[in-house]
Amino acid sequence: MGYGTMIGEVAQELRAIALSCVDAAGYFPAVYSRVTAQIAASIDDGKFEDGERMNLFATVFASRYTRALRQEISRPRCWQASWDVAGDNRLLIVQHILLAI
């Protein structure tokens, strides 16, 4: 089991969220899951000087999104705004993604 295991689980959760969405709310977690999975792979490949620390940082950071989505913590305004317009088909995919960033 590598350092990237914890973050890998969060990446899988983000992917599951993305796949379960029926509107544009799935775009950001789809991108975020790919980035997070790449960080996990880089941790396991030893590309970070302190893999354990990077794992903790990236896991906590990515978990904020899933916790905000489940309303376990206060929702940051950027994420709330992205969820509020998820059904707006006039916005481009990139606009949905950038709003959540």
N, CA, C and O atoms as a DFTB+ gen file, in Angstrom:
404 C
 N C O
     1  1       0.850      -1.177       0.000
     2  2       0.000       0.000       0.000
     3  2       0.888       1.230       0.000
     4  3       1.674       1.420       0.929
     5  1       0.781       2.074      -1.026
     6  2       1.609       3.266      -1.124
     7  2       0.991       4.449      -0.417
     8  3      -0.137       4.403       0.074
     9  1       1.774       5.510      -0.383
    10  2       1.280       6.747       0.222
    11  2       0.041       7.247      -0.488
    12  3      -0.842       7.833       0.139
    13  1      -0.034       7.023      -1.786
    14  2      -1.134       7.535      -2.583
    15  2      -2.469       6.861      -2.349
    16  3      -3.460       7.228      -2.981
    17  1      -2.520       5.886      -1.458
    18  2      -3.764       5.157      -1.227
    19  2      -4.870       6.066      -0.713
    20  3      -5.981       6.046      -1.244
    21  1      -4.585       6.863       0.312
    22  2      -5.596       7.747       0.879
    23  2      -6.129       8.713      -0.182
    24  3      -7.340       8.851      -0.358
    25  1      -5.224       9.367      -0.872
    26  2      -5.634      10.312      -1.904
    27  2      -6.306       9.583      -3.067
    28  3      -7.204      10.135      -3.703
    29  1      -5.888       8.370      -3.345
    30  2      -6.519       7.579      -4.392
    31  2      -7.988       7.311      -4.103
    32  3      -8.816       7.293      -5.014
    33  1      -8.304       7.105      -2.842
    34  2      -9.699       6.892      -2.450
    35  2     -10.528       8.144      -2.678
    36  3     -11.672       8.063      -3.124
    37  1      -9.950       9.308      -2.373
    38  2     -10.660      10.567      -2.607
    39  2     -10.857      10.780      -4.103
    40  3     -11.910      11.254      -4.531
    41  1      -9.848      10.434      -4.900
    42  2      -9.976      10.553      -6.354
    43  2     -11.118       9.679      -6.866
    44  3     -11.877      10.100      -7.739
    45  1     -11.243       8.477      -6.335
    46  2     -12.336       7.587      -6.731
    47  2     -13.688       8.163      -6.314
    48  3     -14.670       8.059      -7.049
    49  1     -13.729       8.767      -5.137
    50  2     -14.982       9.382      -4.684
    51  2     -15.369      10.545      -5.601
    52  3     -16.535      10.688      -5.971
    53  1     -14.397      11.364      -5.962
    54  2     -14.672      12.477      -6.881
    55  2     -15.179      11.955      -8.220
    56  3     -16.101      12.526      -8.802
    57  1     -14.585      10.880      -8.708
    58  2     -15.022      10.285      -9.979
    59  2     -16.457       9.774      -9.865
    60  3     -17.263       9.969     -10.775
    61  1     -16.768       9.131      -8.764
    62  2     -18.134       8.629      -8.558
    63  2     -19.134       9.784      -8.522
    64  3     -20.234       9.678      -9.065
    65  1     -18.750      10.871      -7.888
    66  2     -19.617      12.060      -7.851
    67  2     -19.848      12.559      -9.272
    68  3     -20.982      12.826      -9.670
    69  1     -18.759      12.683     -10.037
    70  2     -18.868      13.176     -11.410
    71  2     -19.801      12.298     -12.241
    72  3     -20.651      12.804     -12.974
    73  1     -19.637      10.998     -12.124
    74  2     -20.452      10.077     -12.917
    75  2     -21.918      10.065     -12.499
    76  3     -22.791       9.719     -13.296
    77  1     -22.189      10.442     -11.248
    78  2     -23.571      10.431     -10.773
    79  2     -24.340      11.702     -11.132
    80  3     -25.560      11.752     -10.982
    81  1     -23.643      12.708     -11.596
    82  2     -24.289      13.984     -11.918
    83  2     -25.032      13.903     -13.247
    84  3     -24.577      13.270     -14.200
    85  1     -26.172      14.554     -13.280
    86  2     -26.969      14.584     -14.505
    87  2     -26.921      15.964     -15.164
    88  3     -27.622      16.222     -16.142
    89  1     -26.087      16.841     -14.616
    90  2     -25.941      18.179     -15.174
    91  2     -24.474      18.588     -15.106
    92  3     -23.598      17.752     -14.882
    93  1     -24.218      19.852     -15.297
    94  2     -22.842      20.352     -15.346
    95  2     -22.115      20.276     -14.012
    96  3     -20.914      20.540     -13.961
    97  1     -22.791      19.931     -12.951
    98  2     -22.131      19.800     -11.647
    99  2     -21.080      18.695     -11.661
   100  3     -20.250      18.623     -10.756
   101  1     -21.105      17.847     -12.660
   102  2     -20.138      16.763     -12.741
   103  2     -18.818      17.132     -13.408
   104  3     -17.850      16.379     -13.303
   105  1     -18.758      18.263     -14.084
   106  2     -17.538      18.623     -14.808
   107  2     -16.352      18.850     -13.877
   108  3     -15.281      18.280     -14.084
   109  1     -16.537      19.671     -12.865
   110  2     -15.420      19.969     -11.971
   111  2     -14.919      18.730     -11.230
   112  3     -13.713      18.484     -11.229
   113  1     -15.800      17.933     -10.595
   114  2     -15.263      16.742      -9.928
   115  2     -14.618      15.759     -10.903
   116  3     -13.736      14.997     -10.505
   117  1     -15.037      15.757     -12.171
   118  2     -14.388      14.891     -13.167
   119  2     -12.941      15.329     -13.379
   120  3     -12.028      14.504     -13.377
   121  1     -12.743      16.624     -13.559
   122  2     -11.383      17.148     -13.737
   123  2     -10.583      16.957     -12.458
   124  3      -9.431      16.523     -12.491
   125  1     -11.203      17.283     -11.337
   126  2     -10.523      17.198     -10.041
   127  2     -10.105      15.756      -9.742
   128  3      -9.037      15.534      -9.172
   129  1     -10.921      14.783     -10.113
   130  2     -10.570      13.387      -9.854
   131  2      -9.348      12.972     -10.673
   132  3      -8.502      12.223     -10.185
   133  1      -9.252      13.448     -11.903
   134  2      -8.092      13.102     -12.751
   135  2      -6.817      13.715     -12.204
   136  3      -5.776      13.060     -12.162
   137  1      -6.895      14.974     -11.784
   138  2      -5.725      15.641     -11.207
   139  2      -5.315      14.941      -9.914
   140  3      -4.131      14.692      -9.689
   141  1      -6.276      14.630      -9.080
   142  2      -6.006      13.978      -7.802
   143  2      -5.415      12.585      -8.014
   144  3      -4.496      12.190      -7.297
   145  1      -5.927      11.845      -8.980
   146  2      -5.383      10.517      -9.285
   147  2      -3.936      10.627      -9.773
   148  3      -3.101       9.783      -9.446
   149  1      -3.645      11.663     -10.553
   150  2      -2.274      11.864     -11.031
   151  2      -1.340      12.201      -9.870
   152  3      -0.200      11.738      -9.839
   153  1      -1.808      12.992      -8.931
   154  2      -1.006      13.294      -7.739
   155  2      -0.739      11.999      -6.969
   156  3       0.379      11.773      -6.507
   157  1      -1.753      11.156      -6.829
   158  2      -1.590       9.878      -6.124
   159  2      -0.532       9.022      -6.809
   160  3       0.322       8.437      -6.144
   161  1      -0.587       8.948      -8.136
   162  2       0.397       8.158      -8.873
   163  2       1.798       8.737      -8.703
   164  3       2.770       7.993      -8.570
   165  1       1.896      10.044      -8.709
   166  2       3.197      10.697      -8.522
   167  2       3.744      10.455      -7.126
   168  3       4.955      10.320      -6.947
   169  1       2.869      10.400      -6.147
   170  2       3.300      10.088      -4.780
   171  2       3.870       8.675      -4.750
   172  3       4.960       8.445      -4.225
   173  1       3.126       7.735      -5.315
   174  2       3.568       6.338      -5.317
   175  2       4.855       6.133      -6.126
   176  3       5.639       5.230      -5.835
   177  1       5.064       6.969      -7.130
   178  2       6.275       6.881      -7.945
   179  2       7.459       7.603      -7.317
   180  3       8.547       7.635      -7.892
   181  1       7.250       8.182      -6.137
   182  2       8.340       8.850      -5.435
   183  2       8.739      10.191      -6.027
   184  3       9.880      10.622      -5.860
   185  1       7.832      10.848      -6.705
   186  2       8.158      12.120      -7.352
   187  2       8.107      13.311      -6.405
   188  3       8.517      14.413      -6.769
   189  1       7.614      13.099      -5.211
   190  2       7.597      14.157      -4.213
   191  2       8.628      13.845      -3.137
   192  3       8.808      12.689      -2.752
   193  1       9.293      14.870      -2.663
   194  2      10.313      14.686      -1.628
   195  2       9.710      14.101      -0.357
   196  3      10.322      13.261       0.303
   197  1       8.510      14.550      -0.022
   198  2       7.832      14.070       1.184
   199  2       6.449      13.557       0.773
   200  3       5.452      14.268       0.896
   201  1       6.401      12.333       0.291
   202  2       5.157      11.755      -0.211
   203  2       4.051      11.699       0.817
   204  3       2.887      11.945       0.501
   205  1       4.409      11.377       2.050
   206  2       3.394      11.292       3.093
   207  2       2.744      12.652       3.336
   208  3       1.528      12.754       3.501
   209  1       3.564      13.679       3.354
   210  2       3.035      15.030       3.582
   211  2       2.163      15.471       2.407
   212  3       1.098      16.051       2.617
   213  1       2.595      15.206       1.188
   214  2       1.805      15.558       0.014
   215  2       0.488      14.790       0.004
   216  3      -0.550      15.344      -0.358
   217  1       0.523      13.530       0.396
   218  2      -0.689      12.723       0.476
   219  2      -1.687      13.362       1.434
   220  3      -2.865      13.509       1.108
   221  1      -1.215      13.737       2.603
   222  2      -2.093      14.361       3.594
   223  2      -2.654      15.676       3.066
   224  3      -3.857      15.925       3.149
   225  1      -1.775      16.515       2.521
   226  2      -2.216      17.812       1.997
   227  2      -3.269      17.639       0.904
   228  3      -4.342      18.240       0.969
   229  1      -2.962      16.822      -0.092
   230  2      -3.870      16.658      -1.225
   231  2      -5.174      15.973      -0.823
   232  3      -6.235      16.294      -1.357
   233  1      -5.098      15.035       0.113
   234  2      -6.302      14.350       0.578
   235  2      -7.221      15.297       1.326
   236  3      -8.426      15.328       1.078
   237  1      -6.655      16.067       2.238
   238  2      -7.459      17.023       3.006
   239  2      -8.074      18.053       2.071
   240  3      -9.250      18.396       2.190
   241  1      -7.262      18.542       1.140
   242  2      -7.750      19.562       0.209
   243  2      -8.881      19.019      -0.658
   244  3      -9.914      19.675      -0.793
   245  1      -8.711      17.850      -1.242
   246  2      -9.744      17.261      -2.101
   247  2     -10.988      16.883      -1.298
   248  3     -12.108      16.973      -1.800
   249  1     -10.788      16.463      -0.058
   250  2     -11.915      16.082       0.796
   251  2     -12.801      17.275       1.136
   252  3     -13.982      17.106       1.439
   253  1     -12.241      18.468       1.087
   254  2     -13.064      19.663       1.342
   255  2     -14.209      19.744       0.331
   256  3     -15.332      20.108       0.681
   257  1     -13.915      19.403      -0.920
   258  2     -14.963      19.452      -1.939
   259  2     -16.073      18.452      -1.632
   260  3     -17.254      18.799      -1.663
   261  1     -15.695      17.224      -1.340
   262  2     -16.718      16.199      -1.088
   263  2     -17.506      16.523       0.175
   264  3     -18.714      16.293       0.229
   265  1     -16.835      17.049       1.180
   266  2     -17.528      17.410       2.425
   267  2     -18.459      18.595       2.203
   268  3     -19.550      18.637       2.771
   269  1     -18.044      19.555       1.386
   270  2     -18.909      20.703       1.082
   271  2     -20.122      20.248       0.276
   272  3     -21.239      20.707       0.515
   273  1     -19.903      19.356      -0.668
   274  2     -21.008      18.837      -1.474
   275  2     -22.048      18.165      -0.585
   276  3     -23.251      18.343      -0.777
   277  1     -21.575      17.394       0.385
   278  2     -22.487      16.706       1.311
   279  2     -23.001      17.632       2.415
   280  3     -23.754      17.202       3.288
   281  1     -22.596      18.891       2.375
   282  2     -22.990      19.913       3.351
   283  2     -22.556      19.563       4.765
   284  3     -23.249      19.874       5.734
   285  1     -21.402      18.913       4.874
   286  2     -20.821      18.623       6.186
   287  2     -20.032      19.815       6.704
   288  3     -19.782      19.931       7.903
   289  1     -19.642      20.697       5.794
   290  2     -18.938      21.935       6.139
   291  2     -19.588      23.066       5.350
   292  3     -20.375      22.821       4.435
   293  1     -19.258      24.295       5.706
   294  2     -19.776      25.439       4.957
   295  2     -19.307      25.352       3.516
   296  3     -18.169      24.976       3.236
   297  1     -20.192      25.701       2.624
   298  2     -19.866      25.638       1.205
   299  2     -19.177      26.929       0.772
   300  3     -19.733      28.016       0.932
   301  1     -17.973      26.813       0.227
   302  2     -17.325      28.010      -0.317
   303  2     -18.197      28.599      -1.425
   304  3     -18.870      27.867      -2.150
   305  1     -18.178      29.913      -1.549
   306  2     -19.058      30.581      -2.507
   307  2     -18.807      30.142      -3.948
   308  3     -19.750      30.041      -4.733
   309  1     -17.540      29.877      -4.309
   310  2     -17.283      29.472      -5.698
   311  2     -17.952      28.143      -6.000
   312  3     -18.538      27.975      -7.070
   313  1     -17.874      27.200      -5.078
   314  2     -18.516      25.911      -5.323
   315  2     -20.028      26.041      -5.296
   316  3     -20.718      25.428      -6.110
   317  1     -20.551      26.833      -4.368
   318  2     -21.996      27.029      -4.317
   319  2     -22.484      27.664      -5.610
   320  3     -23.513      27.267      -6.156
   321  1     -21.743      28.648      -6.098
   322  2     -22.122      29.300      -7.357
   323  2     -22.126      28.300      -8.507
   324  3     -23.004      28.344      -9.368
   325  1     -21.146      27.399      -8.523
   326  2     -21.093      26.407      -9.605
   327  2     -22.263      25.439      -9.512
   328  3     -22.814      25.031     -10.534
   329  1     -22.644      25.071      -8.299
   330  2     -23.795      24.181      -8.142
   331  2     -25.090      24.913      -8.510
   332  3     -26.010      24.312      -9.065
   333  1     -25.156      26.213      -8.197
   334  2     -26.363      26.990      -8.499
   335  2     -26.640      27.091      -9.995
   336  3     -27.800      27.162     -10.400
   337  1     -25.599      27.099     -10.818
   338  2     -25.789      27.242     -12.269
   339  2     -25.555      25.945     -13.023
   340  3     -25.446      25.958     -14.249
   341  1     -25.476      24.844     -12.327
   342  2     -25.173      23.557     -12.974
   343  2     -26.184      23.186     -14.050
   344  3     -25.843      22.477     -14.997
   345  1     -27.395      23.643     -13.925
   346  2     -28.423      23.323     -14.909
   347  2     -28.524      24.332     -16.045
   348  3     -29.375      24.186     -16.923
   349  1     -27.672      25.349     -16.043
   350  2     -27.711      26.396     -17.064
   351  2     -26.960      25.936     -18.305
   352  3     -25.730      25.933     -18.330
   353  1     -27.699      25.553     -19.324
   354  2     -27.103      25.032     -20.554
   355  2     -26.493      26.116     -21.439
   356  3     -25.880      25.811     -22.462
   357  1     -26.659      27.381     -21.048
   358  2     -26.066      28.462     -21.844
   359  2     -24.570      28.604     -21.576
   360  3     -23.851      29.207     -22.374
   361  1     -24.100      28.053     -20.461
   362  2     -22.682      28.152     -20.126
   363  2     -21.891      27.047     -20.811
   364  3     -22.378      25.929     -20.977
   365  1     -20.675      27.372     -21.203
   366  2     -19.776      26.386     -21.794
   367  2     -19.210      25.488     -20.696
   368  3     -19.188      25.866     -19.525
   369  1     -18.761      24.316     -21.076
   370  2     -18.165      23.390     -20.105
   371  2     -17.031      24.072     -19.358
   372  3     -16.936      23.968     -18.135
   373  1     -16.177      24.764     -20.083
   374  2     -15.036      25.424     -19.441
   375  2     -15.500      26.485     -18.443
   376  3     -14.838      26.697     -17.427
   377  1     -16.607      27.147     -18.706
   378  2     -17.129      28.135     -17.759
   379  2     -17.558      27.456     -16.454
   380  3     -17.305      27.978     -15.368
   381  1     -18.195      26.312     -16.563
   382  2     -18.589      25.563     -15.361
   383  2     -17.359      25.157     -14.560
   384  3     -17.337      25.286     -13.336
   385  1     -16.340      24.667     -15.252
   386  2     -15.127      24.221     -14.569
   387  2     -14.402      25.376     -13.918
   388  3     -13.999      25.284     -12.758
   389  1     -14.229      26.471     -14.654
   390  2     -13.513      27.626     -14.114
   391  2     -14.260      28.262     -12.950
   392  3     -13.631      28.760     -12.016
   393  1     -15.574      28.256     -12.986
   394  2     -16.343      28.802     -11.867
   395  2     -16.053      28.036     -10.597
   396  3     -15.938      28.637      -9.529
   397  1     -15.932      26.739     -10.686
   398  2     -15.674      25.918      -9.490
   399  2     -14.241      26.052      -8.988
   400  3     -13.968      25.845      -7.806
   401  1     -13.335      26.398      -9.887
   402  2     -11.946      26.545      -9.477
   403  2     -11.815      27.786      -8.629
   404  3     -10.719      28.107      -8.170
